[in-house]
Amino acid sequence: MVEELRNRIAIIGELNIDLIAIGLDRSPVLGLEILADDFQVTLGSASAIFACGIAQLGNDVTFISRVGRDDFGDFCIEALERKGISTAGIEQVTGQKTGVTFVMSTAGDRALVTFPGTMSTFRFNDYNALGGYDHLHLTSYFLQTALQQDFPRIMEEARKRGLTISFDPNSDPSEKWDEEIFETIAATDILFLNEPEAKQLTSYEDVGQALALLGTRCQCVVIKLGSKGAIAIRDGSVVSADGFSVPTVDTTGAGDSFAAGFVHAYHSGADLPECLTIANACGALSTTCVGGTEGQPDLSGLNRFLEKLDV
C-alpha cells in the first residue's frame, strides 16, 4: 500500500502546451498526409506533467517558470492551479510566446515537434525561494538553453537548504549530449533517463553497462524501459521491475508520471523495488487517457490498482 505523505516539492522548469493528434495508425512521414482519430489541447512539458503527478499523490507543489502573456500561458497557469499547484513563481512576459509541443501519438509511441518559446529564455536566481521545501525536481536540460548554466548552482543552493534533488534531462535534440551535463548529474540524488537516452549519454549499446557507468556518477539512477518496466541502481545495488499491461491510449508524459511516483515512494521511505513498482504503476495508468495528466492516479486509485494486481 502506498502511504499518504505531504512533502513540499519545488519544480523549476519549462512550461508549454501540448497539441496532441491521437490514434495515428503509423508514424508521420514528410510529404504524406495521415489521419488522426482525435485531437486535444492539454497542459504539456515534462516539468508540468511531473508536477501534476506528484500533486495528485497528495504533495504540496510549487511551480517556478516563465510563460508568455498570451492565451497559451494563461492556459498553462490555469491548468496547474486546477491541480492545486502554486503558480506564484510563474512569470508572464510580454513579447515572448509560450512554448508549444506538437505530439503525434500512436498506440505504442509518439513523435514530438517543439517550439521552445519562453522555455529557452527562462533563468532562475532567486535562491531564497528554495527555502522551506523538501525536494527539487529539474528536467528538460537541453530545451532550457538559458537555464542550463544555472542548473549546477540551483542544485548547490538546494542542497545547502537540505532538499533532495531529482533530475530528468530528457533527450538532446542535437544528439550531441555535451559532457557538461555530467556536472549536473553529479549533483543529483535521483537521475531519470529512458533507455535510448541512457545509451546515447554513455555511448553503450547495452542498458546494463549504461546503468553501471551512470551509477558511478550518481547515487541513484533509474532507466525507464517503457512497457518493459524499469531498471535502477542505488549505492551499487541493481534492481529491475516489470511494467504493467493496461489499455494504452496515449503515452505522452508517461515517463514524467513514472518519475512522480518514484519520488513520492522514495520520500515515503520505500525500498528500491517498491519505488520502481509504484513508479511503473503511475506511468502505466497515465497512458490510459489522452495527454500527460488526465490518467494520473491519486493515492486511492493507485492503491486500488496495485491491490487488484496483488502487488
Secondary structure, DSSP 4 states (H G I P E B T S, - for coil): -PPP---EEEEE---EEEEEEE--SS---TT-----SEEEEEEE-HHHHHHHHHHHTT-EEEEEEEEESSHHHHHHHHHHHHTT-EEEEEEEETTSPPEEEEEEE-SS-EEEEEE-GGGGT-----GGGGTT-SEEEEE-TTT-TTTGGGHHHHHHHHHHTT-EEEEE----TTS---TTHHHHHHT-SEEEEEHHHHHHHHT-SSHHHHHHHHHTTSSEEEEE-GGG-EEEEETTEEEEE-------S--TTHHHHHHHHHHHHHHTT--HHHHHHHHHHHHHHHTTSSSSSTT---HHHHHHHHHHTT-
